[in-house]
């Protein structure tokens, strides 16, 4: 009996995990009441997600400002991922 109960509970857990992942993807891609693509809200031309960061501080050097923006985000990302292990 215990083995069968464990099987059904683990099956429910796997199904719930898959359902939550699908729900998150659907909501991020516009399947919400506002039909707003939450994950892509700031992807606007010309730079997309790599917008200008500290552009005036680096003297108008666009590639350098994108480089600094990328590495500033990676600093936060490393901290967040390190906290999950």
Secondary structure, DSSP 8 states (H G I E B T S, - for coil): -HHHHHHHHHHHHHHHHHHHHHHHHHHHTT-STT---GGGTT-BTTTBTS--SSTTTTTT-HHHHHHHHHHHHHHHHHHHHHHT-
